[in-house]
């Protein structure tokens, strides 16, 4: 499952289509950003992205987050998944994560890689 944001989410969707991998895409505010691809299942919530992100964290078996060190949505999603007891892998640029060399709660060197 993946969100509908431009960037990494969009790239995952393109790769899934190219590999004929079924995927579930989550949208918010009653709409899906970008065009729907043939192999995609779509879940769209009428609420904000924070609600969508929590639903994605609840639905996943493993949370793999590609984080730029700034996105509050990505951070809140992987932190929530961790609180739910899900396995979480964060792929992040260590020069940006937490700012000034600090890591966010629960993100240590073994969880952060680039």
N, C-alpha and C positions, 0 to 999 in steps of 0.2 A: 504494500500500500504506500501511497505517496500523496503529498499535497499537490496543489495546482499552481504554485508560485513559478515565476520565470526563474531561470538559472538552473540550479541543480535539479529541482523537481521536473522542470521541462526536459532536461537532458535524460533523466531516468525514464520519462515517458517515451521519448524518441527511441532510446535503446531498447526498451521493452517491446515497442512496435517492431523494430528492425529484427529482433530475435524471436518474435511471435510469442512473447511471454505475457500471459494474462496479468492484468494489474488492476487494482482498485484505486481510483483517484478521488480525493476528498476536496470538495469546494465549500465555500462559506457564503453568507449573505444571499443564499438562494441561487447562486450561479457558479459556473465552472469557468475559470480563466483558461483561455486557449481552446483550441478545437478538440472535440472528443474523437479519440482514435478507435478503430474498429474492435480491438481486443480489450478495451477498457470497460470495467464496471465503474459506475459513478455513484458516489454518495455526496449529496449536497445538503448542508444544513442551512436553515434560515438565519441562524445566529452568526456571531462574529467568528473570526479566525481562532480566537482562544478556545471557543467551544469545539470547533472542528479539530484543533490540535489535541485536545483532551480525548476526544473520541478516537483519534488515530493512535494515541498512546495506549488507550484501553484495548484496542483491537489488535495491536501488534504482538508478536511473540518475541521479537528482537527489535530494538530501536537502534537504527544506524543513522546518526545525525552528521551531516556535513555542515560545519558551523564556521562562520567568518569571525567569530569572537564578538560580534555586535548584536546580532539578531536576537531580540528578546523572545520572539515566538519560538525559534528553534531551541533556545536555551530552556524556556519554560516547558516545552514538550519533552525534552530528554530528562529534565529534572523530575517532571511528573511521572514519566515512565519508570524512572528509577524508584520513586516512592511507591509505585505499584508493584515493585519487585521484579520488573522486567530487566532482562539483560540489556545494557546500553553500551554502544560503541560510538564515541564521538571522534570524528575526523576533523581536526581543526588546525589552523595555523598558530603554532605556539607563540609567535611574536605578537599576536593580537589577543589571545585568550586571556581574559581577565584584566588586561592592561597592566603595564608596569611590572610584568613578570608574575602577577598573582593569578592563580587559577580559581575559577568559580567553585562553589561548594561541590565536593564529591568528584571533581575532575582532576585526577592526578596524572603523572607522567604515563602510567600504563594505559590510561583511557584516552589520552590526547596524542595524536600522531599527525604527521603531515607527509 
